Amino acid sequence: MRHDRVSPTVLGWHDGPGVLPTVLDELWRCVEQRGWLALAVPRIVIQIGQRWRSALVHETAMSLARFLVQQGPHTPVEIFDPGACGSAWEAFAVWDVMADTPVCLADTTAPEGVLVPALWFESSFLVTVAAVGPTRAGRFSGILEAQADPLRHLGNAHPPEVLSYEAHHLARSDLAIACGYAHREEPTSERWWAVSPSDVAVDQRVARAASMAPETLPHLRFLAHHEVLAPYPEMLGNLPRLRGYAPSAWQARMSLWRLKASTPWHTVVRDMRMVRRNLHRIPHFVRRRVAKVLRKRGGV
């Protein structure tokens, strides 16, 4: 597990409703100058966050894919975007997470096992592009949640924080890109992008720009229980004040209640599954115990 104590950097980029291709080309050149596009890998995978998938997310990812092809024409670019339809990605290959047999892993956060894409064990440069926003459960959906989309697509039914942690732990993005509008529900408002090699840093900075305390976000709070987070990220450039991204007060309270209530329940479900898997062993165990007791009594 990585414990990088160097403060990560987030590149903040925003612009009015001007010509988008020019704005994005300038952004990618800046990202490249920082050395964040070191692509000495056999393939590049760009995964699209599904919860708040939008035209801006699609245009951002498409622009980056074209830029990467220009920089390294011999490195294939694949797209993970189950919500796409038709020829949305033109000549780019689409990664089907169901195409290969997944790998089942178990650890302390998911002892019953989690299905993981086989691609995660191959060398690649992974990029996540996602819009952010609140959810009905009063949570904040950002890069950490978007990274877990392949796990959800495989049918894993673990709590959201567990899936986001597993994705961060096993296949965190080499480049994380969050984007949106200054007012989330007004596409005519100022566009913004937050870019960093650190998935955690992007969520932290976007949350702060949306007037949320990063340490209160469920995904980050869960993550902090399992690894030491890097210092609060530095900002290169800036983000506008983001409106409409934070859950309402009642949603936040409901989220906290559900988080507290769900942890014991998921523990009970896990224990019940373990009992079910081991139930057939109990009669043999009892017979051995009885035989041992009888032997002791017979020897007295």
KEKE-3310 file (N, C-alpha, C; in steps of 0.2 Angstrom, whole numbers, plus 5000, padded with zeros to 4 digits):
npx = (5004:5003:5010:5012:5019:5021:5013:5000:4996:4984:4977:4968:4956:4946:4933:4924:4909:4915:4925:4926:4935:4947:4950:4951:4962:4973:4972:4976:4989:4995:4994:5002:5015:5017:5021:5012:5008:5015:5017:5023:5017:5008:4995:4981:4968:4953:4941:4924:4914:4899:4888:4885:4886:4888:4887:4898:4907:4909:4914:4926:4933:4934:4941:4953:4957:4960:4970:4980:4982:4988:5000:5006:5004:5005:5001:4987:4971:4958:4941:4930:4914:4899:4887:4887:4880:4877:4888:4897:4910:4917:4931:4938:4942:4931:4931:4925:4920:4915:4920:4931:4935:4932:4942:4941:4943:4948:4948:4951:4941:4932:4928:4921:4923:4926:4922:4934:4940:4949:4958:4963:4974:4984:4996:4994:4989:4978:4964:4952:4937:4925:4910:4903:4893:4879:4871:4855:4856:4862:4876:4892:4896:4910:4927:4932:4921:4917:4928:4925:4915:4917:4917:4904:4898:4901:4893:4895:4889:4892:4894:4894:4906:4915:4917:4922:4934:4940:4942:4951:4962:4966:4966:4969:4967:4979:4978:4966:4951:4940:4925:4913:4900:4900:4888:4879:4867:4866:4870:4875:4883:4899:4912:4922:4937:4946:4961:4972:4986:4982:4968:4961:4965:4958:4945:4945:4948:4938:4927:4929:4928:4915:4910:4910:4916:4930:4934:4922:4916:4909:4916:4929:4931:4930:4940:4951:4951:4958:4970:4984:4981:4988:4995:4984:4980:4989:4985:4985:4982:4965:4948:4931:4918:4908:4891:4876:4881:4883:4875:4859:4855:4846:4848:4861:4861:4853:4861:4872:4866:4862:4874:4879:4870:4871:4883:4884:4874:4879:4889:4882:4876:4888:4893:4883:4884:4896:4893:4884:4892:4900:4892:4890:4901:4899:4892:4902:4912:4906:4904:4917:4921:4912:4917:4930:4927:4921:4932:4940:4933:4932:4945:4947)
npy = (4994:5011:5025:5040:5054:5066:5082:5081:5088:5098:5102:5116:5122:5133:5140:5151:5150:5147:5142:5125:5115:5122:5126:5114:5108:5117:5114:5100:5101:5108:5099:5089:5095:5095:5083:5072:5064:5052:5039:5026:5012:4997:5000:5012:5016:5024:5028:5031:5040:5035:5039:5053:5055:5065:5077:5086:5078:5068:5075:5080:5068:5063:5072:5071:5058:5059:5068:5060:5050:5057:5060:5048:5037:5024:5017:5009:5016:5013:5013:5014:5013:5010:5016:5022:5024:5017:5024:5031:5033:5033:5029:5023:5009:5000:4995:4980:4976:4964:4955:4947:4934:4938:4941:4934:4942:4943:4953:4963:4972:4967:4952:4942:4942:4950:4953:4957:4966:4957:4965:4974:4969:4970:4979:4996:5013:5021:5032:5042:5050:5061:5068:5077:5076:5077:5063:5053:5047:5056:5058:5062:5061:5057:5056:5045:5037:5035:5027:5015:5010:4999:4988:4988:4986:4973:4967:4967:4969:4976:4989:5006:5013:5003:4997:5009:5010:4998:4999:5010:5005:4994:4998:5012:5028:5033:5046:5058:5066:5077:5086:5099:5111:5128:5131:5117:5113:5121:5122:5133:5140:5144:5133:5120:5111:5099:5092:5078:5067:5061:5053:5055:5068:5076:5074:5079:5093:5097:5095:5105:5116:5116:5120:5110:5100:5091:5080:5075:5068:5052:5042:5046:5047:5033:5028:5034:5026:5015:5018:5029:5045:5056:5073:5088:5093:5103:5118:5121:5134:5138:5134:5138:5145:5132:5128:5119:5106:5100:5089:5092:5098:5089:5077:5075:5072:5060:5052:5050:5043:5032:5027:5023:5014:5004:4998:4988:4979:4975:4968:4958:4951:4947:4938:4928:4923:4917:4907:4900:4894:4886:4877:4864:4858:4858:4846:4836:4842:4842:4828:4825:4831:4825:4812:4814:4818:4806:4798:4803:4801:4787:4784:4787)
npz = (5000:4996:5003:5001:5006:5000:4996:4985:4968:4961:4945:4942:4930:4921:4911:4900:4890:4878:4863:4864:4859:4858:4871:4878:4871:4875:4889:4889:4884:4895:4905:4899:4900:4913:4915:4917:4908:4905:4894:4893:4890:4886:4883:4883:4894:4895:4906:4908:4920:4925:4933:4932:4919:4904:4891:4891:4898:4889:4878:4884:4886:4873:4867:4874:4871:4857:4858:4865:4855:4845:4852:4854:4843:4841:4852:4858:4861:4873:4877:4891:4893:4897:4895:4883:4866:4850:4838:4847:4850:4839:4830:4841:4851:4861:4878:4884:4899:4903:4894:4897:4909:4926:4940:4956:4972:4989:5004:5019:5018:5010:5013:5009:4996:4980:4963:4951:4937:4924:4917:4925:4930:4921:4912:4910:4905:4915:4914:4922:4918:4924:4928:4943:4957:4969:4977:4979:4991:4998:4997:4990:4974:4965:4958:4965:4966:4953:4948:4953:4944:4935:4943:4948:4937:4935:4944:4957:4974:4985:4998:4993:4998:5000:4987:4981:4988:4985:4971:4971:4978:4970:4957:4955:4946:4934:4929:4934:4930:4934:4929:4925:4927:4933:4939:4943:4936:4926:4910:4903:4911:4918:4913:4920:4925:4934:4937:4940:4945:4956:4963:4975:4978:4968:4971:4984:4982:4973:4981:4991:4983:4981:4993:5003:5017:5014:5023:5028:5018:5013:5006:5006:5020:5023:5016:5023:5035:5031:5025:5025:5021:5009:5012:5012:4995:4984:4974:4958:4948:4948:4954:4950:4961:4966:4963:4968:4969:4982:4994:5001:5017:5024:5017:5019:5033:5033:5025:5034:5044:5037:5034:5047:5051:5041:5042:5053:5048:5035:5040:5047:5036:5030:5039:5040:5027:5028:5038:5031:5021:5028:5035:5032:5038:5051:5058:5057:5065:5077:5079:5081:5092:5102:5101:5106:5119:5124:5123:5133:5144:5144:5147:5160)
capx = (5000:5007:5010:5015:5018:5021:5007:4999:4994:4978:4977:4961:4955:4940:4933:4917:4906:4919:4926:4928:4941:4953:4951:4954:4969:4977:4973:4981:4996:4998:4995:5008:5021:5018:5024:5007:5006:5021:5014:5027:5013:5005:4988:4978:4961:4949:4934:4919:4910:4892:4882:4883:4888:4886:4890:4904:4911:4910:4918:4932:4936:4935:4947:4960:4959:4963:4977:4984:4984:4993:5006:5008:5000:5006:4998:4980:4967:4951:4936:4925:4908:4893:4881:4887:4876:4879:4896:4898:4917:4920:4936:4941:4940:4927:4932:4919:4922:4912:4923:4936:4933:4934:4946:4938:4948:4945:4952:4948:4935:4927:4931:4917:4925:4924:4924:4938:4941:4956:4962:4966:4981:4988:5000:4990:4988:4971:4962:4945:4934:4919:4906:4902:4887:4876:4866:4849:4858:4866:4883:4895:4898:4916:4931:4932:4915:4917:4933:4922:4910:4918:4915:4897:4896:4902:4888:4897:4884:4895:4892:4898:4912:4919:4919:4927:4941:4944:4945:4957:4967:4968:4967:4968:4968:4985:4976:4959:4949:4933:4923:4906:4898:4900:4881:4879:4861:4865:4876:4877:4887:4906:4914:4928:4940:4951:4965:4978:4987:4979:4961:4959:4966:4953:4939:4946:4948:4931:4922:4931:4926:4908:4908:4910:4922:4932:4934:4915:4914:4909:4921:4936:4931:4931:4947:4956:4952:4962:4977:4986:4980:4993:4993:4979:4983:4990:4981:4988:4976:4959:4941:4926:4914:4903:4885:4872:4885:4883:4868:4855:4856:4843:4851:4868:4860:4851:4867:4876:4862:4862:4881:4880:4865:4872:4889:4882:4870:4883:4893:4878:4876:4894:4894:4878:4887:4902:4890:4881:4898:4904:4887:4891:4907:4897:4891:4909:4915:4902:4906:4924:4921:4909:4922:4935:4925:4920:4938:4943:4929:4934:4952:4947)
capy = (5000:5017:5030:5045:5060:5072:5085:5081:5094:5097:5108:5119:5125:5135:5144:5153:5146:5148:5136:5120:5111:5126:5126:5107:5107:5120:5110:5094:5103:5110:5092:5086:5099:5093:5076:5068:5059:5047:5034:5020:5007:4994:5002:5017:5015:5030:5026:5037:5040:5033:5042:5060:5055:5071:5079:5088:5072:5064:5079:5080:5062:5062:5077:5068:5052:5061:5071:5055:5046:5061:5060:5041:5034:5016:5015:5009:5019:5010:5017:5010:5018:5006:5021:5025:5021:5018:5025:5037:5033:5033:5024:5020:5003:5000:4990:4977:4973:4957:4950:4942:4931:4942:4938:4935:4943:4944:4956:4964:4976:4962:4945:4937:4942:4955:4952:4962:4965:4954:4970:4978:4965:4971:4985:5001:5020:5022:5038:5042:5056:5060:5074:5075:5079:5074:5057:5053:5045:5062:5057:5065:5056:5060:5052:5039:5032:5033:5022:5008:5008:4992:4983:4988:4983:4965:4964:4967:4972:4979:4996:5011:5015:4997:4997:5014:5008:4992:5002:5015:5001:4989:5001:5019:5031:5037:5053:5059:5072:5079:5092:5101:5118:5132:5129:5111:5112:5126:5121:5139:5143:5143:5126:5119:5104:5097:5086:5077:5060:5058:5053:5058:5075:5079:5074:5084:5100:5099:5096:5111:5122:5116:5122:5104:5098:5084:5074:5072:5064:5045:5038:5048:5045:5026:5027:5036:5021:5010:5020:5036:5050:5062:5080:5091:5094:5110:5120:5125:5137:5138:5132:5143:5142:5127:5128:5113:5100:5098:5087:5096:5096:5083:5072:5073:5068:5054:5048:5048:5038:5026:5024:5020:5008:4999:4994:4982:4975:4971:4963:4952:4947:4943:4932:4923:4919:4913:4902:4895:4891:4881:4874:4857:4856:4858:4839:4833:4845:4840:4821:4824:4834:4820:4806:4816:4818:4799:4795:4805:4798:4780:4783:4789)
capz = (5000:4995:5008:4998:5010:4997:4994:4977:4965:4957:4941:4941:4924:4920:4905:4899:4885:4871:4859:4868:4857:4859:4878:4880:4869:4880:4895:4888:4884:4901:4908:4897:4902:4920:4915:4919:4902:4903:4892:4891:4892:4880:4881:4887:4895:4897:4909:4909:4925:4923:4936:4929:4912:4901:4884:4893:4900:4882:4874:4887:4885:4866:4866:4877:4867:4851:4860:4866:4849:4842:4855:4854:4838:4841:4859:4857:4866:4873:4881:4895:4894:4896:4894:4876:4861:4843:4836:4851:4851:4832:4829:4847:4853:4867:4882:4887:4906:4903:4889:4900:4915:4931:4946:4963:4977:4996:5009:5025:5017:5006:5015:5005:4989:4975:4956:4948:4929:4923:4914:4931:4932:4915:4912:4906:4908:4916:4915:4923:4917:4927:4931:4950:4960:4975:4975:4983:4998:5002:4996:4985:4968:4961:4955:4969:4965:4946:4947:4954:4939:4932:4949:4948:4930:4936:4948:4965:4977:4991:4999:4989:5000:4999:4980:4979:4991:4981:4965:4973:4981:4965:4950:4955:4940:4933:4928:4936:4928:4935:4925:4926:4926:4939:4942:4940:4932:4921:4905:4900:4916:4917:4913:4924:4925:4939:4934:4944:4945:4962:4963:4981:4978:4964:4975:4990:4979:4970:4987:4994:4979:4982:5000:5007:5020:5012:5028:5029:5012:5015:5002:5009:5027:5023:5014:5028:5040:5029:5023:5027:5015:5008:5014:5008:4989:4982:4969:4952:4944:4952:4952:4952:4966:4963:4966:4966:4970:4989:4995:5005:5024:5026:5013:5023:5039:5031:5023:5040:5048:5034:5035:5053:5051:5036:5043:5056:5043:5031:5044:5048:5030:5028:5044:5038:5021:5030:5041:5026:5017:5033:5039:5031:5042:5059:5060:5058:5070:5083:5080:5083:5099:5106:5101:5110:5126:5126:5124:5139:5150:5145:5150:5167)
cpx = (5004:5005:5014:5014:5019:5014:5006:4996:4988:4978:4970:4961:4948:4939:4925:4915:4909:4920:4929:4934:4948:4955:4954:4961:4974:4978:4977:4988:4999:4999:5001:5015:5022:5021:5019:5005:5012:5017:5018:5023:5010:4998:4986:4971:4958:4942:4930:4915:4903:4887:4880:4886:4885:4889:4897:4909:4913:4915:4925:4936:4938:4941:4954:4962:4962:4970:4982:4986:4989:5000:5010:5004:5000:5003:4990:4976:4960:4947:4931:4919:4902:4887:4881:4882:4878:4887:4898:4906:4921:4925:4940:4938:4936:4929:4926:4922:4920:4915:4927:4933:4936:4938:4942:4943:4944:4950:4948:4941:4929:4929:4927:4919:4922:4927:4928:4940:4948:4960:4966:4973:4986:4991:4996:4990:4981:4969:4954:4943:4927:4916:4905:4896:4884:4872:4860:4851:4861:4873:4886:4898:4904:4920:4932:4927:4915:4922:4930:4916:4911:4916:4908:4895:4897:4897:4889:4892:4886:4893:4896:4905:4917:4921:4923:4934:4944:4946:4951:4963:4970:4970:4965:4970:4976:4984:4968:4957:4941:4931:4915:4905:4898:4893:4879:4873:4861:4871:4878:4882:4894:4908:4921:4930:4945:4954:4971:4979:4984:4971:4958:4959:4961:4947:4939:4945:4941:4926:4923:4928:4918:4905:4907:4916:4924:4932:4927:4913:4914:4915:4928:4936:4933:4938:4952:4956:4956:4969:4978:4986:4986:4990:4988:4983:4984:4986:4985:4983:4971:4953:4936:4922:4908:4897:4880:4875:4884:4876:4865:4856:4853:4846:4858:4866:4857:4857:4871:4872:4862:4869:4882:4876:4868:4878:4888:4878:4874:4887:4889:4877:4882:4895:4889:4880:4892:4899:4887:4887:4901:4899:4888:4897:4905:4896:4898:4912:4912:4904:4913:4925:4918:4914:4927:4933:4924:4927:4941:4939:4931:4941:4952:4946)
cpy = (5006:5022:5036:5051:5067:5075:5084:5087:5093:5104:5110:5123:5127:5140:5146:5148:5147:5142:5131:5116:5115:5126:5120:5106:5111:5117:5104:5096:5105:5103:5089:5089:5097:5086:5071:5063:5055:5041:5028:5013:5004:4997:5008:5016:5021:5027:5032:5036:5040:5037:5049:5061:5061:5072:5082:5083:5069:5068:5080:5074:5061:5066:5074:5062:5054:5064:5065:5051:5050:5061:5053:5037:5026:5013:5015:5012:5015:5014:5012:5015:5014:5010:5023:5021:5022:5019:5031:5038:5032:5027:5020:5014:5004:4994:4987:4973:4966:4952:4945:4940:4935:4938:4939:4936:4944:4948:4958:4968:4972:4955:4940:4937:4947:4953:4958:4961:4962:4960:4974:4975:4966:4978:4990:5008:5021:5029:5038:5049:5056:5067:5072:5078:5075:5068:5057:5051:5051:5061:5061:5060:5060:5055:5045:5034:5030:5028:5015:5006:5001:4987:4983:4985:4975:4962:4964:4972:4975:4986:5000:5012:5009:4996:5003:5013:5003:4995:5006:5010:4997:4993:5008:5022:5034:5044:5053:5065:5073:5085:5093:5109:5122:5131:5123:5110:5117:5126:5127:5143:5141:5135:5126:5112:5104:5091:5085:5069:5057:5059:5056:5065:5079:5079:5079:5091:5102:5099:5103:5117:5122:5117:5115:5103:5091:5078:5072:5068:5056:5041:5040:5046:5037:5024:5029:5031:5015:5012:5027:5040:5055:5068:5083:5094:5102:5112:5124:5128:5138:5135:5138:5141:5138:5127:5122:5106:5096:5095:5092:5093:5090:5077:5070:5070:5061:5049:5046:5043:5032:5022:5020:5014:5003:4995:4988:4977:4971:4966:4957:4948:4944:4937:4927:4919:4915:4906:4897:4891:4885:4877:4866:4854:4855:4850:4836:4835:4842:4833:4820:4826:4828:4814:4808:4816:4811:4796:4796:4802:4791:4779:4785:4783)
cpz = (5000:5000:5006:5003:5007:4995:4987:4975:4960:4952:4940:4934:4923:4914:4904:4893:4878:4867:4863:4866:4859:4867:4880:4877:4873:4886:4894:4887:4890:4905:4906:4899:4909:4921:4917:4914:4900:4901:4889:4893:4886:4878:4886:4888:4898:4900:4910:4915:4923:4926:4933:4922:4908:4894:4886:4895:4893:4878:4877:4886:4878:4864:4868:4873:4861:4852:4861:4860:4845:4845:4854:4849:4838:4848:4858:4863:4867:4878:4885:4896:4892:4894:4887:4872:4854:4842:4840:4851:4845:4832:4835:4849:4860:4872:4886:4894:4907:4899:4892:4907:4921:4936:4952:4968:4984:5000:5015:5024:5013:5007:5011:4998:4985:4968:4953:4941:4929:4920:4919:4932:4926:4915:4907:4909:4909:4918:4917:4922:4919:4929:4938:4952:4966:4972:4980:4990:5002:5002:4991:4980:4964:4958:4958:4967:4957:4944:4948:4949:4936:4937:4949:4942:4931:4941:4955:4968:4984:4992:4995:4991:5000:4992:4978:4982:4987:4975:4966:4974:4975:4959:4950:4948:4940:4932:4930:4934:4930:4931:4927:4924:4933:4943:4939:4935:4927:4916:4902:4905:4914:4917:4917:4924:4931:4938:4939:4944:4951:4962:4969:4981:4974:4968:4981:4987:4976:4976:4990:4990:4979:4989:5004:5010:5018:5017:5030:5024:5014:5012:5005:5016:5028:5021:5019:5034:5038:5026:5025:5021:5015:5010:5009:5001:4988:4976:4964:4948:4950:4949:4954:4958:4963:4966:4963:4967:4977:4990:5000:5012:5026:5023:5017:5029:5038:5029:5029:5044:5044:5034:5041:5054:5047:5038:5047:5052:5039:5034:5046:5042:5028:5033:5042:5032:5023:5034:5036:5022:5022:5037:5038:5035:5049:5061:5061:5064:5077:5085:5083:5090:5104:5107:5106:5118:5128:5127:5131:5145:5150:5148:5157:5172)
residu = (MET:ARG:HIS:ASP:ARG:VAL:SER:PRO:THR:VAL:LEU:GLY:TRP:HIS:ASP:GLY:PRO:GLY:VAL:LEU:PRO:THR:VAL:LEU:ASP:GLU:LEU:TRP:ARG:CYS:VAL:GLU:GLN:ARG:GLY:TRP:LEU:ALA:LEU:ALA:VAL:PRO:ARG:ILE:VAL:ILE:GLN:ILE:GLY:GLN:ARG:TRP:ARG:SER:ALA:LEU:VAL:HIS:GLU:THR:ALA:MET:SER:LEU:ALA:ARG:PHE:LEU:VAL:GLN:GLN:GLY:PRO:HIS:THR:PRO:VAL:GLU:ILE:PHE:ASP:PRO:GLY:ALA:CYS:GLY:SER:ALA:TRP:GLU:ALA:PHE:ALA:VAL:TRP:ASP:VAL:MET:ALA:ASP:THR:PRO:VAL:CYS:LEU:ALA:ASP:THR:THR:ALA:PRO:GLU:GLY:VAL:LEU:VAL:PRO:ALA:LEU:TRP:PHE:GLU:SER:SER:PHE:LEU:VAL:THR:VAL:ALA:ALA:VAL:GLY:PRO:THR:ARG:ALA:GLY:ARG:PHE:SER:GLY:ILE:LEU:GLU:ALA:GLN:ALA:ASP:PRO:LEU:ARG:HIS:LEU:GLY:ASN:ALA:HIS:PRO:PRO:GLU:VAL:LEU:SER:TYR:GLU:ALA:HIS:HIS:LEU:ALA:ARG:SER:ASP:LEU:ALA:ILE:ALA:CYS:GLY:TYR:ALA:HIS:ARG:GLU:GLU:PRO:THR:SER:GLU:ARG:TRP:TRP:ALA:VAL:SER:PRO:SER:ASP:VAL:ALA:VAL:ASP:GLN:ARG:VAL:ALA:ARG:ALA:ALA:SER:MET:ALA:PRO:GLU:THR:LEU:PRO:HIS:LEU:ARG:PHE:LEU:ALA:HIS:HIS:GLU:VAL:LEU:ALA:PRO:TYR:PRO:GLU:MET:LEU:GLY:ASN:LEU:PRO:ARG:LEU:ARG:GLY:TYR:ALA:PRO:SER:ALA:TRP:GLN:ALA:ARG:MET:SER:LEU:TRP:ARG:LEU:LYS:ALA:SER:THR:PRO:TRP:HIS:THR:VAL:VAL:ARG:ASP:MET:ARG:MET:VAL:ARG:ARG:ASN:LEU:HIS:ARG:ILE:PRO:HIS:PHE:VAL:ARG:ARG:ARG:VAL:ALA:LYS:VAL:LEU:ARG:LYS:ARG:GLY:GLY:VAL)
# end
